[in-house]
């Protein structure tokens, strides 16, 4: 059974709108535990399919996809591009433009 934090993370993830991204740390903070970014990663791995989470909208605090090339990187980038998110020449996402700001 999911913990309250897990349920809160799932709620936050489902709220990230199309065409926006959030960082792992941001999701953790919005779910009530700002020091639990790694737990957000684990929850994404555990619940993305079952909960139909928009996993592709979560990136690292540097504005980059954390997945390795050949291990999901290309799929995540493709899904983000389909939502209108643009990458610079170094494959960074401009967080000042695309980061979700619900606060």
N, C-alpha and C positions, 0 to 999 in steps of 0.2 A: 504494500500500500504506500502511495507517495506521501512524503512528509508535507507539512504546510509550505515549507520553502519550495519544494518541488512543484507544488500546485501553483504557487505564486510565480515561479519562473515560467511555467507553461502559460499562465494567463498573460504575462508580459510579452512572451514570444508571439502569442497569437495576436497581440495588439499592434505589432510593428507593421506599419502600412506598406503597401506595395510602393516601390520606388524609393524606399528609405532603408537605411541600415542602422544597426545598433551594435555596440561593442559588447563583448562578453562581460566586461566589468560593469557596463551600464545596465545590462539586464540583471546582473546580480544585485546592484544597488537598488534598482526599481523593485526588485523582489524582496528587499529588506536585509540583504547581507552583502555589503559592498566589497567584502574580502573573499567572495566565493565565485570568482570568475571561472576557476577550474571546475567547480561543481556544475556550472552552467554548461560547460563542454560535455561533461558526463551525462547530464540530463538530455542534452540535444542528441547524443548518441543513443540513449536509451528510449526516448519517447518520440523522436521526429516522425517515424512512420505511423505509429499507433495513434498519435494525437494530430497528425497532419500539420506539423509545425513548419513555419517558414524558415527553416534552418539556414537557408542560403542568405538570409538577410542579416546574419550575425557574423561580424568580422573582428579583427583584433584592433587594439587601440591605436595602432599606427596607420589604420585605414587600409589594411591589407587582408587578403584571404589567408587564413592559417593553414588550410589544407595544402598538401604537397602536390606538385604537378604529377599527373598520372594517378592520383589517389583522390579524385573529387574536385580538384582545383578548377579544371576546365568546365565541369558541370556547374559549379557555383558561379563562376564568372559569367557563363552563358545565361544563367537564370537572372542574374543581376542586370546584365546588359538588356535582356528582354524587358525588364521593368524600367528601363530608361537611365540606369546608373552608368556613368561614364568613368573610365579608368584613364589615368595619365600614361605617359610613355613608360614609366617604371611600374605600371600595374597598381598604382595607389588609387584609392577612392578619396575624394575631397570630403572629409567629414564636416567641414563648415557648410557644405552644400547639401549633402545627402544624409547626414546623421539625424535620426528621429529625435525630436525634442518634445516629449510629452509633458515635461516638468513645467 
